[in-house]
Amino acid sequence: MARFLTKLNVEYIDDDKWRLISPLLYESDIAGSVAVPSGFETDFASVPRAPFVYLLFGDEAHKAATVHDYLYRSEKVSRKTADQVFLEAMKISGVWAWRRYPMFWAVRLFGGLCNA
């Protein structure tokens, strides 16, 4: 069963960047064990700052987005698998389906265009 084994422990750097103070451990049914190391930098979910879009999807799924960023950058799995892990991690984190699926489809469609 997929689950986070540790809490997200971060410090703010600047410009919407955060640094892990301790490792984030996630057990995925799709990708197995994922260990995001301390010191890893993330911007969480890269949601456009347009007010309506950010209101609906911003400030959501920080743990899932951190795992996703790490999987993208480390290239330990394919982009498709990383996106599926993102969806899985959002679900077990309690992100509602009406938020989870648009965020998933955004990374499926546009995630390859930017640096995660």
C-alpha positions as CSV (number, residue, x, y, z in Angstrom):
1,M,0.0,0.0,0.0
2,A,1.4,3.4,-1.0
3,R,2.3,5.7,1.9
4,F,4.6,8.4,3.1
5,L,7.0,7.2,5.7
6,T,8.2,10.6,6.8
7,K,6.8,14.1,7.1
8,L,7.8,16.9,4.7
9,N,10.3,19.1,6.5
10,V,11.5,22.1,4.5
11,E,12.9,25.5,4.8
12,Y,12.1,28.5,2.5
13,I,15.0,29.6,0.2
14,D,13.5,32.3,-2.0
15,D,11.5,32.8,-5.2
16,D,9.1,29.9,-4.4
17,K,12.0,27.5,-3.7
18,W,12.1,25.2,-0.7
19,R,14.9,22.9,0.6
20,L,14.4,19.6,2.4
21,I,15.9,19.6,5.9
22,S,15.4,15.9,6.2
23,P,14.7,13.1,3.7
24,L,11.2,12.5,2.5
25,L,10.5,8.8,2.2
26,Y,7.7,7.5,0.1
27,E,6.6,3.9,-0.6
28,S,4.9,3.7,-4.0
29,D,2.9,0.8,-5.4
30,I,4.1,2.0,-8.8
31,A,7.8,2.8,-8.3
32,G,8.8,1.1,-5.1
33,S,10.7,3.0,-2.4
34,V,11.5,6.7,-3.2
35,A,13.9,8.6,-0.9
36,V,14.1,12.3,-1.6
37,P,17.4,13.4,0.0
38,S,17.8,16.2,2.5
39,G,19.1,19.3,0.6
40,F,16.9,18.6,-2.4
41,E,15.2,21.8,-3.7
42,T,11.6,22.0,-4.9
43,D,9.1,24.6,-5.9
44,F,6.3,22.1,-5.0
45,A,3.6,22.2,-7.7
46,S,4.3,24.7,-10.4
47,V,0.8,26.2,-10.6
48,P,0.3,29.4,-12.6
49,R,-0.1,32.4,-10.4
50,A,-3.3,33.5,-12.2
51,P,-5.7,34.1,-9.3
52,F,-8.5,31.7,-10.2
53,V,-6.1,28.9,-11.2
54,Y,-4.0,29.3,-8.1
55,L,-7.0,29.5,-5.8
56,L,-8.2,26.1,-7.2
57,F,-4.9,24.2,-7.5
58,G,-2.2,26.2,-5.7
59,D,-0.8,25.3,-2.3
60,E,-1.9,21.7,-2.7
61,A,-0.1,18.4,-2.7
62,H,3.3,19.5,-1.4
63,K,4.6,16.1,-0.5
64,A,3.4,14.5,-3.8
65,A,4.9,17.4,-5.8
66,T,8.2,17.0,-4.0
67,V,8.4,13.3,-4.9
68,H,7.4,14.2,-8.4
69,D,10.1,16.8,-8.8
70,Y,12.7,14.4,-7.5
71,L,11.6,11.6,-9.8
72,Y,11.7,14.0,-12.8
73,R,15.1,15.4,-12.0
74,S,16.8,12.1,-11.0
75,E,15.4,10.3,-14.0
76,K,15.2,7.1,-11.9
77,V,11.9,6.4,-13.7
78,S,10.3,7.5,-16.9
79,R,8.4,10.8,-17.0
80,K,5.1,8.8,-17.4
81,T,5.9,6.8,-14.3
82,A,6.8,9.9,-12.3
83,D,3.5,11.4,-13.3
84,Q,1.6,8.3,-12.3
85,V,3.4,8.3,-8.9
86,F,2.4,12.0,-8.5
87,L,-1.3,11.0,-9.0
88,E,-0.9,8.1,-6.6
89,A,0.8,10.3,-4.0
90,M,-1.9,13.0,-4.3
91,K,-4.6,10.4,-3.8
92,I,-3.1,8.9,-0.6
93,S,-2.5,12.5,0.7
94,G,-6.2,13.2,0.5
95,V,-6.2,15.6,-2.5
96,W,-9.7,15.6,-3.9
97,A,-10.2,14.0,-7.3
98,W,-11.5,17.3,-8.8
99,R,-8.1,18.9,-7.9
100,R,-5.9,15.7,-8.4
101,Y,-6.9,14.9,-12.0
102,P,-6.4,18.4,-13.5
103,M,-3.0,18.6,-11.8
104,F,-2.1,15.2,-13.1
105,W,-3.2,16.0,-16.7
106,A,-1.2,19.3,-16.5
107,V,2.0,17.5,-15.8
108,R,1.2,14.8,-18.4
109,L,0.6,17.4,-21.1
110,F,3.1,20.1,-20.1
111,G,5.6,18.6,-17.6
112,G,8.1,17.8,-20.3
113,L,8.3,21.4,-21.4
114,C,9.8,22.7,-18.2
115,N,12.4,21.7,-15.7
116,A,10.5,19.9,-13.0
